[in-house]
Amino acid sequence: MRRIRPGMTLAEVEALLGGPATKTIDWQAEGGPLAEMGIRLQRHWQAAGAAVDVQFTADRHVAAAAGGRRSWPGPLTRLYSWLD
C-alpha cells in the first residue's frame, strides 16, 4: 500500500496488489461529494489480513489510497474465542 502514489494508473495498482479489486464503487453513478471532487471510482482489495481502498479519477489515475494490516489476535484471545 505504501508504494501506491497519486497519478499511478489502475493497471499499475493492479500489478502492485496482485490483480483486480474485489469491490468497486462508481461514485459518478452514486453521486455525492466524492463525485463532485473528481473521484470517479473507489476500488477495494483484500487479502490475508490486509485491506486497501484506492480512489481513482475519471481517467483512472490514483487520487488517494488508504488501508493497512489488521492486527492478529494474541494466543489468549484465540483461546477465549474457542471456549465461547
N, C-alpha and C positions, 0 to 999 in steps of 0.2 A: 504494500500500500504506500509506503514511503517513497517509492520510485515513481509514482504517478504524479505528473506535473500538468498544470494548466496548459492548454494548447495541444496536448497529445491527441492523436486520433483514436477513434473507437478501436480500430484494428491493433494499434499499439497497446492499448489497455488490455484487450482480449489476449494478446500474446503474453503480457506480463502475468495475467491472472489465470492462464491456462484454458481459455475458451470463452464461449459466450456466457452472458449473465443468466442467472436463474430466474430473475424477475425484472420486468421493465414497466415503468410508468411513463406515459406520454403526457407531459404537463400541458402541452398545447391543446390536447383534447380535453383534459381535466379542467383547464382554466386556472385562475387564481394568481397569487403574487409571483410564484416562480416563473410562470409563463410570461408575465409582464416584465420580469428581469432578464428575459432572453434565454431561460433554461428550457430546453425542449424535452429532453429525456432524462430520466433517472434510472440507472441500472444497478442491480444488486447482485453481488457474487457472495456465495457462502460455501465454506468447506472446512472440515476438520478444526473446529474451534475458532474460526476467524470469519469475519464478515466485512464486506467493503461496499459502500454506496458511492457511485460516481455520477455526477450531473454533467450533461452534455448540452452544448449549444445546438442550434438548428443545423449547423454544418458538421455536427458530430465531432466536435473538439471538446476536450475536458474543460469545464468551468470550475469544478470543485470536486474534492474527494474526501471521504471520511470513513473511518472504520478501525478495526483492530482485532486483537485476540480476546477471547473470553478467558477469564481465569478458571482454571480447573479446580474442582473441589478437592480438599485435602482428604487423607485417608479416613479420618474420624467422621467427616461429613458423609462420605460414601458409606461407611459402616452404618451410621444412623439411618440413612435412606433405605438401606436393605432391611433394617429392622422394623421400619414403619409398615 
